[in-house]
Amino acid sequence: IGLGESGKSTIMKQMKIIHQDGFSPDELRAWRPTIHRNAVDSARAVCDAIRACKLEELLQ
């Protein structure tokens, strides 16, 4: 889920600071579809960019 040094741990640290007690089960359920949709949209954008730049051979 992402390359090294891409900021994943930084985001998680910020989330813990902002939400010291974590998310409630209801909050997790409410946000899950949005986070999933963002992840899928981002993956599609990366795939589209790879195709647009004709870099498919780098994925093999």
C-alpha positions, 0 to 999 in steps of 0.5 A: 500500500504505497512506496516507502517514504510516501508519507503513510506513517506521517498520516497515521501519526497525524490521525492519532494526534487529532483523534487521540482516542481513535475512531468509534466503530460508527465513525469507521463504518461511516468513513470506510466507503469514502476511503475505499473510493479515494484509494480506488480513484487514486489507483485508477489515476496512476494506471491512467498516467502510466498508460498516457505516458506509455510506460506499461513495460515498466510494470512487468 
